Each structure stands twice: as C-alpha cells, then as structure tokens.
Amino acid sequence: MSRLGIEKPLDFGLAEGGVSFYCGLGEGFLLNHCVKIGHRILWRIDEFKCNEFSKLERKIQTIPWNFFVGTQEPQFKVSSHSSRLFHKKNIEETCINAFKKYRHGQPVRAKASNSKTTIHIRFDDNVCTISVDTSGEHLHRRGYKTLSTEAPLRENLAAGLLNLTLEKINPPQQSVFIDPMCGSGTFAGELWHLNRALFYRKYAYEDFFIIRHIERFGHRRLKDWNQQVENQYEFWLGDQDSKSISVAQKNLSMLENVSWANEELSSQSFTSSNHPKWIVFNPPYGIRLKKSPQTLSMDQLIHSLVEKYDPIAVGVVKERDKSASAPNSTHPLQLVERFVFLNNGVPVEFLLYQKP
C-alpha cells in the first residue's frame, strides 16, 4: 500500500473473508496489480438497512451505474444471512429490474465498454452491502504463467507461504532460493514478483468509465517502482520431469539469475555458491499426483536436502497430519512454523524448519 501512497488506510479491519479499509478510488483500483494473497478487490459503493424489496429497488435505481457498467447488463451475485430478504433469486430479479429502470432514464454512454461487470449484493442481519468487483478474474491468475502442470499450488497461496517464510527466517539480501520439485515454477515466480506490480493481464476496473475522472490516474508510479526492485535472489530450480522443467522455463522467462536441473533430487547439481541457501517446495501428496520414491518419507527427504545444500531453512507443503503435536524428525533443523490450509480442497500443512 505504501508504494501507492496509502500510508495509513482509514478504518482498516478484518471483515468476513478478508479485510476492509478506506482509501482513494484510484489507489484502490491499482491494488489489483499489487495484492498477492487476496482473491479480488471489491469496491463498496453502498450500505443500508433493508428488509423490503421496494426499498432495495429504490436504492438500486439511485446508483450511478454508468460510471462502471458498460453496454452489458451486470451480473448480480447475491448472498443473504439472517435477513428478512433471503430468497436469492428474488433479490437478483429485483436488482435486474431496478437496473433496467435506471437504464431507461440513463442510457448507456457512447463508446462504453462491452465487458460484463460483476456486482456483489450481500445481506447480513438486514443490512445490504453493494460492492463492485474491480478485479474480474480471480487474482491468483497472474497472467505470467501461461502453462501448467498437474496439481499446482495456487499463486496466492504460494505468495502467502513465501511471505510467512521471509518474515520468519529473514534471509540475507543476497541468497539462493532452491525449489527441487519446481513443477510449473509457482514458488519461484511468486518470489520474483513478490515486491513487483503485475501487468500481465487485464483487470475489470480498466473498463470503468469513472477512471477518466480520477485525477492523474495511471500505472506510471507502479512501473517506476518495478524499475527500482533489485534482483536479490539466485534461483536453483529442479524437477525430475522434463515436461515440468520445460513448462517452468517458459513461465519464468523473466528470471535472470537461474539454474536448472532436470534430474531426480539425488542427482541434482548446481554451480557452487557461497551465499546462504533456503528451500521451499511442494512435493506430491499422493492424492491427485502420485508420490515418487524420493517423497515417500518426508523426514528422509528433508534430511537429504540438509546434507546436500546445508540450507538456513526448509519449507515444505505436505499432506496434513491430523496429530496436533509437532512431527517427529531426525534432521538437525528446528520446526518454527506449522500452517494448516486447503490446497484445491486437499487438507495440507506447511512446515517451516530453520537452523537453530
């Protein structure tokens, strides 16, 4: 946020499924290029008490839709909890009819976009919140990865795990990042882009008419910021599957200081480096992608990585252990973080080990 000039966002707090805050409209739009963990950026345009369809219809008609809706009728996504208005289909139809009445009196602008805007209508305890989706596609779809492999980790999850790792281990400015089972290159790609704004794809807000009315709105400051980001990491990426290596090389063409190894872990070799090394990887869990002999024992796998690379830390995504106790290990690293989550519906956990 600071790179956009949002030093102290107003009323910053937790909300259901995310965070909420006030900031300038232009800055809010530009967050789509910068947010790495969130799913989407919603622009809240109205909030009011409502327990009658007639009031909902009146409120919908007063919203200046032409500022962010093009030639197509918007898509209304409705949710309702503990409210008198609970029938989603009826709420949606009321919104559509009210929008049509608005358009009857306020025709679509000339040269308006043909894209379809998504509007979120949420009722909670008889309070209606109306928000505009400024992102379009889910934000984990970055645009730089054009190819994929089996059972990949979502980019926003990878970014979150990398943020957690960097906060815990604080690696030196010059260090070597290693992913011995890189797949399509998600971890390496997210690490390289972690402090960079993304311009590989289009976002929904770019079709909003209202951006023409935002003073000095543009991408220049973000692109200038990207020019100042230093390439502090060296990348060592390996995978025993030649197809995965080919996919990763195409996805990560932006990487400058990278070495590749298309071999099993035991045979992987890279040019020597005196810089500290740290490892984060996502091996097969045996659910949708079969485990290989080298991943049957996680403890032995980490032990072999420690012997091979002498890393300052190792982070691994693995199938969730139902036990609440810390997993047993014979390697010399100390468990400093255990984070449980779902990866595309699969219960997994991220274990982060560090040199004591």
N, C-alpha and C positions, 0 to 999 in steps of 0.2 A: 504493500500500500504506500510505503514512504516514497517509492520511485514515482508515484502518481501525484505526490503532494498531499496524500491523506495521512498526515502525521498523527492526528487524534480523531478517529471517526466517532461521531456522536452516538450515544446510546448503544454502544457495542455490547452485545449479549448473546447468550445461547437461545436458540429457538428450536422448535421441533424439526429435527432433521438437518440442522445447520446453524448458522449464525445470522444475526440481523444487525444492521447499523445504518446510519445516515451518512451520505457523502454527496458530492456534486454528481449530477447526472452523467456528465462526460466521463468522470473518473470511474463511476460505476460500470459504464459500458466497457471501458478499457480493461477492467479487471478480468474480462473473459480471456484476454491474452496472457494474463499473469497467474491466475489461480491454478494451482497444480493438483490440489487434493479434492476440491469441490466438484459436484456433478453439473451444476448450472448456476447462473446468476439471474435471480428474479428481481424485477423492478416493481416494488409495491406501489400501486397508484391510488388505492382507496381502501378504507377500512371503516365499517359502520355496523351498528346494531341492526339486525334484520330478522324478523320472524314472519314476514308476509311476502308473497310473491309480487304483490302490487308495488311494494316499496323497492324490491330488488329490480323490477322492471324500470321504475323511475330513475333509480341510481345508475343503471347501465346506460340509459339514454343520455345522461349528463356527462359521460366520459368523452373526452375529445379523441375518439378512435383514429381519426385520420392522421394523427401525428405518428402513429406506429403500426397501423394496419393498412395493407395495400389493397389491391383490387379484389383479392380473395376474402371470403368470409373467414373470420378467425376460428381456430379450433378451441373450444372451451373444455378444459379438464376440471372436473368437479370432484370435490371430496366434502364430506359432512360428518361431524361428530357431535353428539349431544346437542342437537339443534332441532328446532321445530320444522325447519325446511331440511328434509333429509333425503327426499327422493331425487337421486342424481339426474335421472332423465328429465324430470320436470324442471329442475333448476337449469339444466343445459338448454332446454327448449325456451324457457323464459329469457335467458341471456341472448339466444339467437334472434328471437322475435324483437327484443328491445334493440339489438344492434341493427336489424333491418329498418326499424323505425328511425333510428338515428341516421342511417344512410339515406333514407328517403328525404330528410331535410338537409343533410350534409353530404352531397355526392362525393365520390372518390376523387382525389386530386388528379390533375393531368400528370402523366408520366409517373404515376405511383407504381411501386414495386408489385410484382406478380407473386411474391413469396407469401407463404401462409404463416401468420403469426399465431403463437400458442398463448392462450390466456388461462391462468390458473385461478379458479374460484374455490375458495376454501371456507367452509362454515365450521366454526368451533364455538360451542356454547352460545349460539345465536349471534355470533359476530362474524360478519362476512369480510374476507380479505381478498382483494383482487390484485393479481400480480401479472406482469408481462414477462414472458421468457425472452431474455436478451441473448441467450446462447445458441439456440437452435439444437443442433446435435449435442449429445452428451459430451461434456468437456473432456472426458477421458480419450475421446477421439481427437488426438492432437493434430493429425494431418501429416506428420513427418514419417510415420510408419505406413508404408503402402502395401507391405506384405506381412503375413503372419505365419505362425507355426501352431502345432497342436497345444491346447491347454495353456495359453499365455496368461500372464498376470496383467490385470488392468493397469493402465498407466497411472491413474490417480492413486491406486493402492501402492504401486511401486514408489511413487513420489513421496507418499506418506511414510513408508518404511525407510526410505533414504533420509528424509528429514529427521526421523527418530534416531537413526544411526549417527548422523552427523552431530546431532545435539548431544548424544551420549559419549561418543568417542573423540569428537573434535580433532579430526586428523590434521596433520600439518598442511600448510599451503601447497607444498609440492609432495604428492603421494601417488601411489599406484593403486588404482581400483581394479580388482580382479573378479570376473564372473566366469567360473569354469564350465558352467552349463547355461550359456547365454541365450539359447533359443533364438527368438526374433530380435533380441537386443534391447528388451524393455528397460532393464535396470540401467544399462549404460546410457541409453537415450535420455532417460529421465534425469540422470545425474548431470549430463551435459546441459540440459535445458532448465535445470532447477532454478537458476537465477536469471533466465532469459525470457523475454516475452515471445510468444508464439505467433507466427504469421503464415502458417502453412495452409490454413483453411478459412472459410468464411463463417462469420457469426451472425445471428439473426438481427442484432441491432444495426448492422451495416445497411439494412434496407429500410430503417425507420426514417421517415421524413424529418423527425424532430432533430436529428443530428445536424441539419443545416442551420438550426437556430442556436446551436451551442457555440459560444464564442471561443475562437482559437482551438476548436476541436480537431484532433488528428493523431496520427501514430508517431510523429516525429520524436517526441521525448522518449518513447519506449524503444524506438530503433537506435536512438543515440545511447540509451542505457546499454543495449545489447553490445554496442561497439566497445564499451568500457569493461565488459566482463572478461576476466582473464581465464585462459585455459589452464587451470592449475593442476588438472589430473592427467596422469598417463593411464591408458586403458589396456588391460590384458584380458582378452575375451576368447573363450574356447568352447567347443562343443564336439562331441564325437559324431554328430550327424552332419554330413556335408551339406545337406539341404538347408539346415538351420544356419550354418555359417554363411551360406550364400544369401539367405534372406536377411540376416543381420547386417551383412556388409552393404547391402542395398539400402536398408533402412537407416543405417548410421553413416552415410556418406559424408556427413558434416564433421565427423570426428577427425582430428588432425594427428594426435599422438596415440595411435592404437596399434596393437599387435594381435594377430590371430593365430589360433591353434586348432586345427581340425583333427583332433585326436581324443582318445579316452583320457580321463583325468590323470591316470598314472603315467601316461606318455607325453602329456602336455609340457612344452618347454618354451620359455620366452627369453628374450635378451635380458641379461642381468641388470639390476637397478639397485642403487644404494638408498633410494627413497623408501620410507615406510610403506607397507602394503596393507590393504584391508579388503575383505572379501564379503560380497553379498550375492546370494544366488537362490534360485527357485528350482530345485530338482523335482523329478516326477514323484507324485504321491502314490501311484499305483491304482488310482481310481479311474481317470479318463485317459491317462498316459501311463503305460506300464513302467514299473521300476526296472532299472538296469542293475546288473550285479554290483556295480560300484555304488549304488544308492540303497542297497538292502539294509545296511547298518549305518544310521546317521552318525552315531558316535565314532565309528571307524572312519567314516568319510571325513568328518571334521578333523580327526586325528591326523589323517594323511595330508590334509591341506595345511595343517600347522607344521608338519615335518617338511613339507615341500616348499612353503613360501614364508614361514615364520611371520605371519601377519600380526598386526596390532589388534585386530578384531575380525570376527567372522559372524555374519548374519545369515540365517537360513530360514526359508519358508518350508514348513513340513506339515504333514497330516496332524491334526490336533490330537494331543494326548489328553485323555479325559481326566487324568490324575491332576489334582491341584498342586501337588508337590513338584519341585524342580526336577527335571530329568537327570538321571544318572549320567555321568560322563567320566571318561578316563583320560581325556586330553587336558593340557595344562591351563586352558582358558577358563575364565570365570563368567558365569551367566549374569548379565547386568540388566537384561530386559526380556520380558515374555509378553507378547501382544497377540491376543486371540481375535480372529475375524473370519469372515466368509469370503472365499475366492470363487466367484461364479457359483455360489451355492454349496461349495465344498468347505466343511469346517477345517480350518488350518490355524497354525500359530507361527509367529515369527520369533525366533530365538536369537538373541544377540549376545555373543561372547566377546570378552575383552581380556587382554593380558592383565594379570593382577598387578 
